[in-house]
């Protein structure tokens, strides 16, 4: 991310809908790494993602970091803080997913007058994507656009890199596994939610900045009025996330959709810069090796 001066950046795909995570710490100069990780064995649920992130931070010997997560990677950051609080000095969560998300949003829509069948149909459509992703992983290249399309929002070189990464069978299967961990059923909570409920999520007094889209979004099968109520439930979920820290805040970013870092990149840069400044401002001249450097 441009503007995160004097920071080491580690980023990677972390979500079935495009979520990414980054970590920042002060250093002599910016270092940007682009790479693909080896496929993991086993399910790619929230607990597994948090464990992988912890292992990465330990191996990289970065000390405590500022975590930046988009979409489902925001949820992973919350679980990482709950299970390994020594890893993080703070967090910036961009349009993050949150515990009990499906029940909160669909319940709001139904309460606003939508038939339960509309919520059931939307959930079924989301589950159908899991099967399609697994099917995509078996297809020969070049893959259909619904399996791995080109992202026109990116420069050509980066778009090509992303398409190649997204076309790998291991990536598609991981994406499917992340969906399976995150999607609830009509009768049961999803695995990620159960894992979050099994721990105590709190950032204490660490800086925690949540960024929420300013644009209203529609939902298939729901009226504009019902979707507006669901959008309010989305914002309320982000308020609850921000409340996990005594230094938490939720900012609505005007003229932005789910990908705030595309629509309003300066808002994300400013949030990262603000959080880093707060973290460094707390450090004493004799700070320990475990503090952000």
N, C-alpha and C positions, 0 to 999 in steps of 0.2 A: 504494500500500500504506500503510495506516494505521500509524503508528509510526516510519516512516522520516523522522524530523524533520530539518528543514533540508536537504531534498533535492529536486532537480529530477527528475521522473519522466517517462520516455518509455517507453510500452509498446505492444505490438501483437501481433496473432496471428502466430505463427511456426511453426505445426506442424499437421500433418494430424490429430493427436489432441489438439489443444487447447493446445499449448505456447505460452508467452508469454515475452517478454523484457522486461526493464526495465533502465534505467541510472540510477545515483544519483550526485549530487555535492552537496557542501554549498552552500547558498545562504541568502539572508536569510529565505526562507519556502518552504513546500511549494508546488509548482506541479504540478497534475495535468492532463494533456492527453488528451482522447479524440478520435481521428480515424481516418480510413481512408486508406491510402496508395494512390497510383495503381498500376494493374497494371504489373508489370514485363514486359519482353519477354525471351523465352528461358526456359530451364529454371529451376526453383526448387530447385536442389540446394544442398548445404552451402556450396560455394564461392561461389555466387551470393548466398546469405543473408549470409555473412560480408562480402562486398564491399558489399552494401547497407547493412549495419550500420556499416561503416567510413565509407562515404559520408555516412550520417546524422550520425555523430559529428563528422566534419570540418565538415559544413555547419552544425551546431548550435554549433560552437566551444565544446564543453564541457570540453575537456582530458581527462585520464584519468578513467575512471569505474569504479564498481563495477557489474559486469554481473550481472543476475539472470535466469536462464533456466529454464524448465520444459520437461520432456520433450525433444523434438527440438531445442528452442532451447538446451538445455544443450550438445548436440553442436556447434551453430553457434558457441557461445561459445568452445569449445575451439579450433575452427578459426580464429576471429577472433584469439584470443591467439597462435596459431601464425603467422599471416600478418601481423598488425599488433599486435605486443606493446606498442607505445606507447599503444594505445587504452585498455587496461585497467589499473586499479590492483588489481583482485582480482575474485572472482566467487563468487556463491552459485548453485549448481546444484540445482534441485529435481526429484527423480525424473528425472534426465537420461538421455537415450539415450547410447550410447557405441559406439565402433568395434567391429566384429565381434560386434555384439549378437545377431543372429539365430543365427549359428553357436554362440555361447556358450550361449544358452538352449536351442535345439533340441537341440544336442549333449548338454547335460546331461540333458535329458528322455529321449533315446534311450539314453544310458549308464545311466539308471536303470531301463531295461526297456521303454520305449515303443517300438512299432514305427516304423520309418522312415516308414511310410505315414501315421502320425499327424502327423508334422512336415511332410510333403509336403502333406497336406490343409490344415493350418493356413496354410502359406505360400500355397497356391492361393487360399484364402479372402481373405487379405490383398490379393493381387494383384487379385482380383475387385472389390474396393472401388474400385480405380483406374477401372475401366470404369464403375462405377455413378456415381462422382463426375462423370465427363465427361458421362454421360447426364443427370444432375441439372442440369448447366449449360445444357442445351438446353430444359429444361421451363419452362412458363409458371408464374407465381406464382398461388396459393400453392403452395410446394413440399411434397412428401410429408415426413413426419417423418424418414425415414431420410436425406433430403437436408439438411434444415435444421430441426431440432426446436427446441423452446423449452427453455431451461435453467432448471429449477425451483429450482436452488440459488441463483440470482441474484435480486435485487430486480426487480420487474416492469419498471421502466424500463430497467434495464441488460440484462435478458433480452430485451426487445424490440429494443434496439439490436444485441445480439449476433445475434439471429435475422435481422435485416435485413442485417447485414454478411455473415453466413454464407450468405445466399440469393443474393448477387451472383454471376453467372457467372464473373467474374474471380477471385473468392475460391475458388470450387469448382474451377476449372481449376488454380489455384495449389496448392490442397490435393492434387489428383491428381498434379501434378508433383512435389510434395514426397514423396509416397508412392513414386513411381517412382524417385526418387533414393535413397530409404532402404531399399527392399526388395531383398533379394538374390534370386537365382534358385537352382535346384537345382545349377547348374553354375558360377555366377560370383558374385563379391562385388558388393555394391551400389556405386553411384557415390560416395555419401557416404564410404563406407569407403575406397575408393581415394584419394579426395581427402585424407582424414586421414592415410593411410599415406604420402602423398607429401611430408608436412611433418614437422617435429619439434615435437611438442606438449609444452610445458613452461610452467608458471606461475612457475618460479624459486622465489623466497621470498614471492611475493604471497599474501595470504590467499585460500584456496579452501575453501569450505564446501559439502559435498554433503549433501543431505537425502534419505533413503530411506524409503519407506513401511514401516510396521510391520505392516500387515495382509497375510496370505497371499492370493494370488490364484490362481484356477484357470485352466487352459488347455484349450480344447476338444480332445477326443481324448486327453487325458492324465489319468491317475489323480491323486488328491489327493497321493499319495506322490511321484509323478513331478513334479507341479507344485511341491511343496515343494523338490525339488532344483533346479528351474529358478529358483525364488525366491532360493535361495542363490547361484546363478550371477549373478542380477541384482545382488544385494548385492556380490558379488565384483567385478563390473564397476565399481560405484561406488567400491569400495576402490581400484581401479586409477586411477580418475579423481582421487581425493583425493591419490594418490601423485604426481601431476603437479606438486605444490608441496611444498616443505619445510615449509610452513605449511598443509598440507591436512588435512582431517578429513572423515569420513563418519559422519553421525549417523542412526540409525534412529529415526523419529518414531512413538511408539506410537499405536495407534488411528487410523491414517491409511491412505488408499489412494493411488492415483496422483496425485490432486489434493490434495496436502497443504495447499495454500493455501486450499482449501475446508474440509477436515476439521480441520486444526489450524493456523489462520492465525497464531497467536502464535508457533509454531515458526519460521515463515518470517520474521516480523517480528524475532524475536530474532536470527536468523542474519544478517539484513541489518544490524541495529544493531551486532552484534558485529564484523562485517567492516568497517563504516564506522569504528568506534572504533579498530580496529587500524590502518587506513589513516591516519586523522588523527593517531594517536599517533606514527606514524613521521615525520610532517612536521615540519620544523624551522621556527623563526620566520621564516627567510628563504627559505621554499620558493619554487620557481620557478613560473612561470605554467602549466607543463605538469602540475603536481601537482594532485590533487583539491582543489577549492576549495569 
